[in-house]
Amino acid sequence: MRLQHYLGGLEGLPQPLTLEKRVFVEEWEKRIFGIHVAMMGLSNHLGSALPEYPIADVPTEFRDEWTWASLRTGAEGMNPFDYFKFRYYEKWLGGISAFFVENGYVSEDEISALLNASEPATGESGDPAIDDQVIDYLRRGDSPRRDVAHPKFTVGQTVRIADLPAGDHTRLPGYLRARLGTVTRIFEGDYGYFVHTGDGIGDPMPIYIVEFTPDELWGPRAEPGANTVYAELFEAYLQPVEEDQ
């Protein structure tokens, strides 16, 4: 949610957005989605996740952590011009490829050799134990809920959104920073995030739905009759208004 992700409220974009309704435009995109899911199903963080998985016993050479946060971090780190140039799964392909290169699973030369090969690589048959783990992950998932909610704020309370420096990854949209909003809902649990982002989230905490008026977000640029904006935000991003007085 940095740079190219700060689109909320921006005007004068070069052309209207084209919303592609097909989940997969080309066949290779299905494989990229499958690789991402397999990486999540074999991620070493699952040993401490709820429900717990015996990930240490799975005979896989993949011994790193891969979550949705990893995928998002890769997209947010892209050059903004590349971000707008590539399609959805092309961004996934770039992030996943970079991860495997950076962590030593494959080299750029090996990838280039495969791309230039006259015959496509067929790969090796998989281990049934690995397949079973990925299928189990698809069925059970990885719940981020760690406890019942312990909220500091209440429904109806006015809050100010923090203006924290963004690291490599953040879940706080730029156009909400330092704005006033009203808490309209508190989710039922304390939820952990996949990683510690450096701007306050990571450990389990409540999540809120906060309501914003267009005038608060965009001032005189707000169009008449615009809808109210709602955002789901971790508690670390909320501050009591009293701190500003």
C-alpha positions in Angstrom: 0.0 0.0 0.0 2.7 2.4 -0.9 3.4 4.5 -4.0 1.2 2.8 -6.7 -1.2 1.6 -4.0 -2.0 5.2 -2.9 -4.6 5.6 -5.5 -7.5 6.5 -3.2 -8.8 10.0 -4.1 -6.4 10.6 -6.9 -7.7 12.5 -9.9 -6.6 12.6 -13.5 -5.6 9.0 -14.0 -4.8 8.5 -17.7 -7.8 6.3 -18.6 -10.7 4.6 -16.9 -9.9 1.3 -15.2 -10.7 -1.9 -17.2 -12.0 -4.5 -14.9 -11.1 -8.0 -16.2 -13.9 -10.4 -15.2 -12.1 -13.7 -16.0 -10.1 -15.2 -13.1 -7.4 -16.5 -15.4 -6.8 -14.9 -18.7 -4.1 -17.4 -19.9 -3.4 -21.0 -19.0 0.0 -20.3 -17.4 -1.7 -18.1 -14.8 -3.3 -21.2 -13.2 0.1 -22.7 -12.6 1.4 -19.5 -11.0 -1.6 -19.5 -8.7 -0.9 -23.2 -7.9 2.7 -22.5 -7.1 1.7 -19.7 -4.7 -0.8 -21.9 -2.9 1.7 -24.8 -2.6 4.3 -22.4 -1.1 1.7 -21.2 1.5 0.8 -24.8 2.2 4.5 -25.6 2.8 5.5 -22.4 4.6 7.4 -23.0 7.8 5.2 -20.6 9.8 2.5 -23.2 9.8 4.1 -25.0 12.6 2.9 -22.3 15.0 -0.3 -21.4 13.1 -3.8 -22.3 14.1 -4.7 -25.1 13.4 -1.2 -26.5 13.8 0.4 -28.4 11.0 3.3 -30.9 11.4 5.2 -29.0 8.8 8.6 -30.1 10.2 7.8 -33.7 9.2 6.9 -32.9 5.6 9.7 -34.0 3.3 10.0 -30.8 1.3 13.1 -28.7 0.4 11.1 -25.5 0.8 12.1 -24.3 4.3 11.1 -20.7 4.2 8.1 -18.6 5.1 5.7 -17.6 2.3 2.3 -15.9 3.0 0.0 -13.4 1.4 2.2 -10.7 3.0 5.2 -12.0 1.0 3.3 -11.7 -2.2 2.1 -8.2 -1.4 5.6 -7.1 -0.4 6.9 -8.2 -3.7 4.2 -6.2 -5.5 4.7 -3.1 -3.4 8.4 -3.2 -4.1 8.0 -3.1 -7.8 8.8 0.0 -9.9 5.5 1.8 -10.2 5.8 1.9 -14.0 6.3 -1.9 -14.1 3.4 -2.3 -11.7 1.0 -0.6 -14.1 2.5 -2.2 -17.1 2.1 -5.8 -16.0 -1.1 -7.8 -15.5 -2.2 -9.3 -12.2 -0.5 -12.7 -12.4 2.5 -11.2 -14.2 3.1 -9.3 -10.9 2.8 -12.7 -9.0 5.3 -14.3 -11.4 7.8 -11.5 -10.8 7.5 -11.7 -7.0 7.6 -15.4 -6.8 10.6 -15.7 -9.2 12.5 -13.0 -7.2 11.8 -14.8 -4.0 13.3 -18.1 -5.3 16.3 -16.3 -6.7 17.0 -14.3 -3.5 16.7 -17.4 -1.3 19.0 -19.6 -3.4 16.5 -22.1 -4.8 17.3 -21.2 -8.4 19.6 -18.8 -10.2 18.7 -16.2 -12.8 20.9 -18.2 -15.3 18.9 -21.3 -14.6 15.7 -19.4 -15.3 17.1 -18.0 -18.5 18.2 -21.4 -19.6 14.7 -22.8 -19.1 13.2 -19.9 -21.0 15.6 -20.5 -23.9 15.1 -24.2 -24.0 13.6 -25.7 -27.1 11.7 -28.3 -25.1 9.6 -27.4 -22.0 10.8 -28.8 -18.7 8.6 -31.7 -17.5 9.6 -31.6 -13.9 9.7 -34.5 -11.5 6.8 -36.4 -9.9 5.8 -35.0 -6.5 6.0 -36.7 -3.1 2.6 -37.8 -1.9 3.3 -36.5 1.6 3.9 -33.0 0.1 0.7 -33.3 -1.9 -1.2 -34.4 1.2 0.1 -31.4 3.2 -1.0 -28.9 0.5 -4.4 -30.4 0.2 -4.8 -30.4 4.0 -3.9 -26.7 3.9 -6.5 -26.0 1.2 -9.1 -27.7 3.3 -8.3 -26.2 6.7 -6.6 -22.9 5.9 -4.5 -20.9 8.3 -6.6 -18.8 10.7 -5.1 -15.5 11.8 -7.4 -15.4 14.9 -5.5 -16.0 18.1 -7.9 -14.9 20.9 -11.2 -13.1 21.6 -11.1 -9.4 21.0 -9.5 -7.1 23.6 -10.4 -3.7 22.0 -9.2 -0.3 23.2 -11.8 1.5 21.2 -15.6 1.3 21.1 -18.3 1.5 18.5 -19.2 5.1 17.8 -15.8 6.5 19.0 -14.0 9.0 16.9 -10.4 8.1 16.2 -7.5 9.6 14.3 -5.6 7.3 11.9 -1.9 7.2 12.7 0.7 8.6 10.2 3.4 6.0 10.6 6.5 5.6 8.4 5.9 2.7 6.0 8.4 0.0 5.7 8.7 -2.6 3.0 5.0 -3.5 3.6 2.1 -1.8 5.3 -1.7 -2.4 5.5 -2.5 1.3 6.0 -3.7 3.1 2.9 -1.9 6.4 2.4 -5.0 8.5 1.9 -6.3 7.5 5.4 -3.3 8.7 7.3 -4.0 11.4 9.9 -7.7 11.5 9.0 -10.6 11.3 11.5 -13.0 8.5 11.4 -15.7 6.7 13.4 -15.6 3.1 14.6 -18.6 1.3 13.3 -17.7 -2.3 14.1 -15.2 -4.4 16.1 -14.4 -7.8 14.9 -14.8 -10.7 17.3 -11.2 -11.7 17.7 -7.6 -10.6 18.1 -5.9 -11.3 14.8 -2.2 -11.6 14.0 -0.7 -10.5 10.8 1.6 -12.8 8.7 4.7 -10.7 9.5 5.8 -7.8 11.7 5.8 -4.9 9.3 7.6 -2.3 11.4 4.6 0.0 11.6 2.9 -1.7 14.5 1.2 -4.8 13.2 2.2 -8.4 13.5 1.2 -9.5 17.0 -2.5 -10.3 17.6 -4.7 -7.3 18.0 -8.3 -6.2 17.3 -9.5 -5.2 13.9 -12.0 -2.4 13.3 -14.2 -1.1 10.6 -13.8 2.7 10.5 -16.1 5.1 8.7 -14.8 8.2 6.8 -16.7 11.0 5.1 -15.5 12.0 1.7 -15.1 15.6 3.0 -12.7 14.4 5.7 -10.6 12.4 3.2 -10.6 14.8 0.2 -11.8 18.1 1.5 -13.1 20.5 -1.2 -12.2 18.0 -3.9 -14.9 15.6 -2.6 -17.7 15.2 -5.1 -21.3 15.9 -4.0 -23.3 12.8 -3.1 -20.2 10.6 -2.8 -20.6 7.4 -0.8 -19.2 7.0 2.7 -15.8 5.2 2.9 -15.3 2.2 5.2 -11.9 0.7 6.0 -10.8 -2.4 7.9 -7.9 -1.4 10.1 -5.7 -3.0 12.7 -5.8 -1.4 16.1 -2.1 -0.2 15.8 -3.3 2.2 13.2 -5.9 3.9 15.4 -5.3 6.7 17.9 -7.7 8.3 20.4 -8.6 11.9 19.3 -7.6 13.1 22.9 -3.9 12.6 22.0 -4.3 15.5 19.4 -5.6 18.0 21.9 
